[in-house]
Amino acid sequence: MAYKWTEPEIWKLINLLKSPQNFKVLYGHASEDNSSGDTKHAVHLRIATALFEESALEKDKGKIASRVKNKITWLENTFKKKVKELKKTGNGVEEYYQISATGPDHDTEDRAKSIWERIVKEYKYFPDLYRVWCTKPNLVPICATTGVGPNGGEFVLIQQIPDASQMHPSPSHIPSPLHPSSSLNSVHSNTSASSGSSPTLSENATPLQSGFQTPAKENAVPAISQRGPRSSAFSSLSFSGNTNKTPSGVPPKPNFEDKMIGLQKEMMEHAQKRADDVQSLKRLREDRKTKDQRLKRRKLLQDGRAQLFAEFQAGIWDQEAYHVERKRLDEEYGTPIHVTGMSLALRKVVYLGRNSEYPN
């Protein structure tokens, strides 16, 4: 059966997590601190010793330490879910509200305050856990990345607000650009006075001399006149402003929109070419069909006129009726087709054999 934690035990567990000797082992220690050499299991056992009675520890210390570990994991997982609700929304960009370790203050937005109050109502341990874990990146994101804008990618650091003394350093510790040696000596003297050590280095130090000294040799090589460095091709770029600029003469790298526009243009050109090919094929078929019909009408006209001429030779048609019927055939099957000279000569021979005038 799982152990049921009471509310006083949970509050006591949270206070034990705030202890420096427990916190630096469970969540890392500062670089200037020495490691205590304890393991996380030892810390869980130490917390269990402070929480539960000795009689419970004598039965099974490992089980009691695992009970503490599981409860800490439950607090962490619940805290992660709740802290994700402290996000800004709008324009497709999500970033966390900047809230100090002590909680919302007069600079916090109203929406963040309302979200904070709702989280506290649902999870009463949230303010104390936030004060402990707000600087841990595995529990609270250290930054929120925004989209790529005109100046490139941007991100917002989620850090605890520093003190006023850290934000504005004393002017006496800022070296002057006009007199660097005097400023450095003053800073060194200040640090020496504060530490109580004698300023032996500043007293025995020799000032730096500018320029070059020629060696005292008989065959010394004359000093070469100093010349400034040659200008680089990259000096024209402004790295302080927009780093996305490219050197002149180098085409810019196409982005996603340019690639999509080029692909759409190629598809439209391919579709237009295909439509032109289909239209050309259609016209070719129509021309071929028209040519076939023209040849067919010409064949019918030739056959009709040949039959009419044969009937005229047989005496079925007289000259006037022959011309009328021939005109009808020409109107029905199109323009008259000119026969070859040999066919016309043969027809004249036939008509002259009948001693009659050849019809024109």
C-alpha positions in Angstrom: 0.0 0.0 0.0 1.4 3.4 -1.0 2.3 5.8 1.8 -0.1 8.8 2.1 1.8 12.0 2.8 0.3 14.6 5.1 0.4 18.3 4.3 2.8 19.2 7.2 5.2 16.5 5.9 5.1 18.0 2.4 5.8 21.5 3.7 8.7 20.1 5.8 10.1 18.3 2.7 10.0 21.6 0.7 11.9 23.4 3.5 14.5 20.6 3.6 15.0 21.0 -0.2 15.9 24.7 0.4 18.8 23.6 2.6 22.1 24.4 0.8 23.7 21.1 1.6 20.7 19.3 0.1 20.1 21.6 -2.8 23.6 21.6 -4.3 23.6 17.8 -4.4 20.1 17.4 -5.9 20.2 20.3 -8.3 23.9 21.2 -8.8 26.2 23.5 -6.9 27.8 26.8 -7.7 31.3 26.8 -9.3 32.9 28.4 -6.3 31.5 25.9 -3.9 33.2 22.6 -3.1 31.2 19.5 -3.6 30.1 17.8 -0.4 30.8 14.4 -1.8 27.3 13.1 -0.9 25.1 11.2 -3.3 21.5 11.8 -4.0 20.6 8.6 -2.2 22.4 9.9 0.9 20.5 13.2 0.7 17.2 11.3 0.4 18.1 9.3 3.4 19.1 12.4 5.4 15.8 14.0 4.5 13.9 10.9 5.5 15.7 10.9 8.8 14.5 14.4 9.5 10.9 13.6 8.4 10.1 10.2 9.9 10.7 8.5 13.1 13.7 6.3 13.8 11.5 3.2 14.2 10.4 3.5 10.6 13.9 3.9 9.4 15.1 0.9 11.3 12.8 -1.4 9.3 13.9 -0.5 5.8 16.0 2.6 5.1 16.1 2.0 1.4 12.3 2.0 1.2 12.0 5.2 3.1 14.6 6.9 0.9 12.7 5.8 -2.2 9.6 7.2 -0.7 11.3 10.6 -0.4 12.7 10.4 -3.9 9.2 9.6 -5.4 7.6 12.5 -3.6 10.3 14.9 -4.8 9.7 13.6 -8.4 6.0 14.1 -8.0 6.6 17.7 -6.9 8.9 18.3 -9.8 6.5 16.9 -12.4 3.5 18.8 -11.1 5.6 22.0 -11.0 6.7 21.6 -14.6 3.0 21.2 -15.7 2.0 24.3 -13.8 4.9 26.5 -14.9 4.1 25.9 -18.6 0.9 27.8 -18.1 2.8 31.0 -17.6 3.1 31.7 -21.3 2.2 34.7 -23.4 -0.1 34.1 -26.4 -0.6 35.9 -29.6 0.8 36.2 -33.2 1.8 32.6 -33.1 4.7 33.3 -30.6 4.8 31.8 -27.1 7.2 33.0 -24.5 7.2 32.9 -20.7 6.3 35.8 -18.5 9.3 37.2 -16.6 8.4 36.7 -13.0 11.0 37.1 -10.2 11.6 34.4 -7.6 9.5 36.2 -5.0 6.4 36.1 -7.3 4.5 38.8 -9.2 5.1 42.4 -8.4 4.0 45.9 -9.7 5.8 45.3 -13.0 4.1 42.0 -13.8 1.2 42.0 -16.3 -2.3 41.5 -15.1 -2.8 38.4 -17.2 0.3 36.8 -15.6 -1.0 37.7 -12.1 -4.3 36.1 -12.8 -2.6 32.9 -14.1 -0.4 32.9 -11.0 -3.4 33.2 -8.7 -5.2 30.4 -10.5 -2.1 28.1 -10.2 -1.7 28.8 -6.5 -5.3 27.9 -5.9 -4.8 24.6 -7.7 -1.3 23.9 -6.3 -0.6 25.6 -3.0 3.1 24.6 -3.0 3.8 26.4 -6.2 5.1 29.7 -4.8 7.7 28.0 -2.5 8.7 25.6 -5.2 9.1 28.5 -7.7 11.4 30.3 -5.3 13.5 27.1 -5.1 13.5 26.0 -8.8 13.0 29.2 -10.8 16.7 29.3 -11.8 16.9 25.6 -12.8 16.7 25.2 -16.6 15.5 21.6 -16.4 12.4 22.8 -14.5 11.9 26.3 -15.9 13.0 27.2 -19.5 15.8 29.7 -19.5 14.7 31.3 -22.8 11.9 31.5 -25.3 12.8 31.6 -28.9 10.7 33.8 -31.2 10.3 33.6 -35.0 12.8 34.9 -37.5 12.3 38.6 -38.1 14.0 41.3 -40.1 17.1 41.1 -37.8 17.2 37.3 -37.7 16.3 35.0 -34.8 15.5 36.5 -31.4 15.1 35.0 -28.0 14.1 36.2 -24.5 16.1 35.1 -21.5 14.0 34.0 -18.5 16.2 34.9 -15.6 15.8 36.2 -12.1 15.8 40.1 -11.9 19.3 41.2 -10.5 19.7 43.6 -7.7 20.1 47.4 -8.3 23.7 47.2 -7.0 24.6 44.7 -9.7 22.9 46.5 -12.5 24.8 49.9 -12.0 28.5 49.4 -11.2 30.4 52.1 -9.4 32.0 54.7 -11.8 35.3 54.4 -9.9 35.8 50.9 -11.2 35.3 51.8 -14.8 38.7 52.5 -16.5 38.9 55.7 -18.5 39.7 55.3 -22.2 41.9 58.4 -22.2 44.1 57.3 -19.3 44.1 53.6 -19.2 47.2 53.2 -17.1 46.0 55.6 -14.3 42.6 53.9 -14.2 44.1 50.4 -14.0 46.5 51.6 -11.2 43.5 53.1 -9.3 41.5 49.9 -9.6 44.5 47.9 -8.5 45.1 50.1 -5.5 41.4 49.9 -4.5 41.4 46.1 -4.7 44.7 46.0 -2.8 43.3 48.3 -0.1 40.2 46.2 0.3 42.1 42.9 0.5 44.7 44.3 2.9 47.7 43.3 0.8 50.6 45.6 0.0 50.6 47.0 -3.5 54.0 45.7 -4.4 53.1 45.1 -8.0 52.0 48.7 -8.7 55.0 50.2 -7.0 57.7 48.1 -8.8 55.9 48.1 -12.1 57.6 50.0 -14.9 55.5 52.0 -17.3 55.1 50.7 -20.8 56.9 52.6 -23.5 55.4 53.0 -27.0 57.4 52.6 -30.2 60.2 50.3 -31.2 63.9 50.5 -30.2 66.5 49.7 -32.8 69.1 47.3 -31.7 72.6 48.7 -31.1 74.3 46.7 -33.8 76.8 47.8 -36.5 74.9 46.2 -39.4 71.4 46.7 -38.1 68.6 46.5 -40.6 66.7 49.8 -40.8 63.2 49.7 -39.4 60.5 49.2 -41.9 57.8 51.9 -41.9 54.6 50.6 -40.5 51.7 50.3 -42.8 48.1 49.7 -42.0 46.6 46.3 -42.7 45.1 45.7 -46.2 41.3 46.1 -46.3 39.6 42.8 -46.4 36.6 41.9 -48.7 34.6 41.4 -45.6 35.2 44.9 -44.2 32.3 46.2 -46.3 29.8 44.1 -44.3 28.1 45.7 -41.3 28.2 43.0 -38.6 26.7 45.3 -36.0 23.5 45.9 -38.0 22.0 43.3 -40.3 24.2 40.2 -40.6 22.0 38.8 -43.4 23.6 41.1 -46.0 25.6 39.3 -48.7 28.7 40.7 -50.5 28.1 42.5 -53.8 28.2 40.2 -56.8 27.1 37.1 -54.8 23.5 36.1 -55.5 21.5 35.7 -52.3 20.5 32.3 -51.2 16.9 31.6 -52.2 14.5 31.1 -49.3 11.4 28.9 -49.1 9.1 31.5 -50.7 11.4 32.0 -53.7 11.6 28.2 -54.2 7.8 27.9 -54.1 7.4 30.8 -56.6 9.9 29.2 -58.9 8.2 25.9 -58.7 4.8 27.4 -59.4 6.2 29.3 -62.4 7.7 26.0 -63.8 4.3 24.3 -63.3 2.5 27.1 -65.2 4.9 27.0 -68.0 4.6 23.2 -68.3 0.8 23.4 -68.3 0.9 26.2 -71.0 3.2 24.1 -73.1 0.9 21.0 -72.7 -2.1 23.1 -73.7 -0.3 24.4 -76.8 0.6 20.9 -77.8 -3.0 19.7 -77.4 -4.3 22.6 -79.4 -1.7 21.9 -82.2 -2.7 18.3 -82.3 -6.3 19.3 -82.5 -5.7 21.6 -85.4 -3.6 18.9 -87.1 -6.5 16.4 -86.8 -9.0 19.0 -88.1 -6.7 19.8 -91.1 -6.3 16.1 -91.9 -10.1 15.6 -91.6 -10.7 18.6 -93.9 -8.2 17.3 -96.4 -9.8 13.8 -96.4 -13.3 15.4 -96.9 -11.9 17.6 -99.7 -10.4 14.5 -101.4 -13.6 12.6 -101.0 -15.7 15.4 -102.5 -13.3 15.7 -105.3 -13.6 11.9 -106.0 -17.4 12.1 -105.9 -17.3 15.1 -108.3 -15.0 13.3 -110.7 -17.2 10.1 -110.6 -20.4 12.2 -111.1 -19.0 14.1 -114.0 -17.7 11.0 -115.6 -21.0 9.3 -115.3 -22.8 12.4 -116.6 -20.5 12.5 -119.6 -21.1 8.8 -120.3 -24.9 9.4 -120.2 -24.5 12.4 -122.5 -22.7 10.2 -125.0 -25.4 7.6 -124.8 -28.0 10.2 -125.7 -29.7 10.3 -122.3 -28.9 14.0 -121.8 -29.1 16.8 -124.4 -26.7 19.6 -124.4 -28.8 22.0 -122.4 -29.7 19.4 -119.8 -26.1 18.3 -119.6 -24.9 21.8 -118.7 -27.7 22.1 -116.0 -26.7 18.8 -114.4 -23.0 19.6 -114.5 -23.7 22.9 -112.8 -25.6 21.1 -110.1 -22.8 18.7 -109.5 -20.3 21.6 -109.2 -22.5 23.4 -106.6 -23.0 20.2 -104.6 -19.4 18.9 -104.5 -17.5 22.2 -104.6 -15.5 24.0 -107.2 -15.1 22.2 -110.5 -11.9 20.1 -110.8 -9.8 20.7 -113.9 -9.3 17.4 -115.8 -6.0 16.7 -117.4 -5.3 17.5 -121.0 -5.5 13.9 -122.2 -9.0 13.4 -120.7 -10.2 16.6 -122.4 -8.7 15.4 -125.7 -10.4 12.1 -125.4 -13.8 13.8 -124.7 -13.4 16.0 -127.8 -12.6 12.9 -129.9 -15.9 11.3 -128.7 -17.9 14.4 -129.4 -16.4 15.0 -132.8 -17.1 11.4 -133.7 -20.8 12.1 -133.2 -20.6 15.2 -135.5 -21.8 17.4 -132.7 -20.4 20.5 -131.0 -18.4 19.8 -127.9 -20.1 21.3 -124.9 -17.9 23.8 -123.0 
